């Protein structure tokens, strides 16, 4: 029956997660990947995402960005938000697929529609650095501010950088410190380093 099939691939995926994290079993990332694959091949989206992540990082399996891309795509098409963000990353950086900024934006927008501050931040980064789009500090700031509304510390840190260096925004150490402090309050490592460098507790 379909129900048993579905229950089965959820169980397989969960078993993979147990092995990945060493919960109730001895940690074994290779076995984790084997269980993710069984579940992923039967169409379970979370397992497809976990298998893709394993290929992306080379955890329990040889790193393979093309395989990572293919499995992220399957998961993203089933609506897994973080898989959509990873597709954006793969497309914007040309990882395991030809670089394609329009596709990166398409997948980031899908993730944003599901409330992903990470995807908002990443679009900010594309404008900030002019990756595949004309460099635009004001657009970058706009996206970073949006992500910050969701307490996304990486965006707060980048705003600090832009204000400290006067990157397309009026240089203001005071404003930079405000952003660094906010990011640091969320335990952002580089923001804490920036505060230490500027001699601020």
N, C-alpha and C positions, 0 to 999 in steps of 0.2 A: 504493500500500500504506500501511497505518497507520504502519509504521515510518518510511517516507520522510516522511510527513506530520509525524510527531512530530519527526523529525530536523530537518525544515524549520523548525518553529516554535521549536525550541531555538536553531537557527542564527540565525533572525531576531531573537530576543530577545538573543542574545549580541552580534549586530551593533549592536543598539540600545545596549547597554552600552558597546561600544567607542566609538561616537560620543559617548555621554554623558560618558565619561571621557577621550576623546582618546587611546585606546590603539591605535597603529598606523594611525590615521586622524586627520584634523584634527577637533578637537572641534566637534560640531554638535548642540546639544540638540534642535533642531527635527527633524532627521533621526532622532535617537535615538527621539523620541516616535513618529514614523511607523513605525519598525521594531517598537517595543513594541506598537503598535496592531495591526499585521499578525499578530504572534504571539499577542497577547491575544485577538483575535477568533477565532482558531482554538482557543482554550481552554487555552493554556499559562499555568499559574498564576503563575510567576515574572514573566512579562511583564505579566499583569493587575495584579500588585502594583506593578511599576515604572511602568506607565501611570497607575495610581491615584496613586502618589507624585508623578508629574509634574503631574497635575491639582491635587493637594493643595497643592503649593508654587508652581505656576505656572512650572515649568521647561520651556522649549521649547514651551509651549502656554499659552493664557489660563487663569488659575486658575479652577477650577470645582469647588466643593465637592460639588455633587450628583453630578457625573460621578465625582469621586474616591470618594465613598461607594459608588456602584454597582460600580465596579471593585474596590475593597477587599472588598466583599461577595462578589464572584465568587471572588477569590483566597482569602478567608477560608474560604469554603465548601469549597475544595479543600485546606484545612489549612495555608495559609501563615501562620505564627505572627505575624509582624509586621503582617500585614494584619488579623489578629484584634485586635491591640492598637489599630491605627488605627481599627477599627470601634468599639471601646470609647470612644476619644477622640471620634469623630464623634457617637456616641450621647450621651455624657455632656455634651458641649458644644453639642449641637444644630447640628452642622455639616453642611449639605446634607441634613439629615433632622430630623424632630421630635425634640426632646430626650427621651430615654427611659433612665432610670438602670437599670431592670431589664435592658434589652437590653445596656447598657454592661457590667454585671456578667457577663451571660451570655458575652459575647465575651472579656472579661478572663479569666474562669475557663477558657475553652477554651485561651487562650494560656498560662495558668499550668500547665495540664495538659501543655503542651509545654515547660515549663521557662522561661517568660518572666519574668525579674526585673522588667523594665519594666512588665509588667501588674500584678505584685504591688505595685510602687511606686505605680502609678496608682490602685489601689483604696485604698491608704493615703492618697493625696492627697484622694480623695473624702470619706473619713472626717475627715481633718485639717481640711478647709475646709467640711465639711457641704454638699457638692454633691449634691443629689438624695437624700441620706440624712441622718439626724440627725447633727450634729457629734459625734465620739467620738474624743477624743485617745488613749485607751488602745488602741482598735482601730487607729487610724492608726499608733501606735507598733509594734503587733504586726506589721502589714504591712511597715512600714519595716525592722524588724529582720529579717524573712524575706528581704526583697530584699537587705539588707546581707550576708546569708550568701552571696549570689552576687556579692559585691563591687560592688553597685550604688551608685555614688557619690552620685547624686541623693537617694536615701533617707537616706544617711549625713548629707548636708548638712541635710536637713529635720529629722532627729533633733537635730542641732546647734542648729537654729533653735528647736525646741520646748523644749529644755533651757535655752537661753540666755534665752528669753523667759518660761519657766515656763508654756508653753501647755498647760494640762491635765496637765502633769507637774511634779514638784517642780523649781523653778528651781535649776540647778546649772551655774555657769560651767565648773567642772572637767570635768563630763560633756560639756558642749557642746563644749569644746575637743578632747576625745578624738574626738568624731564629726567635727568640722571637720578635724582633722589626718588622720583616716582618708580622708575624701573628698578632701582636698587631695593626699594621697599618690597618688591615682588621677587627679590633674590636674583636679579640679573647680574651675572658675574662681571661682564665688561663694564656695566654701569657703576658697580662698586669700585672697580679698578680706576674708572674715570674720576670718581669722587676722591679716591686716595691720591691720584696724580695731581689733582687740583687742590689738595690739602684740606678737603672738606670731610668732616666726620659724618 
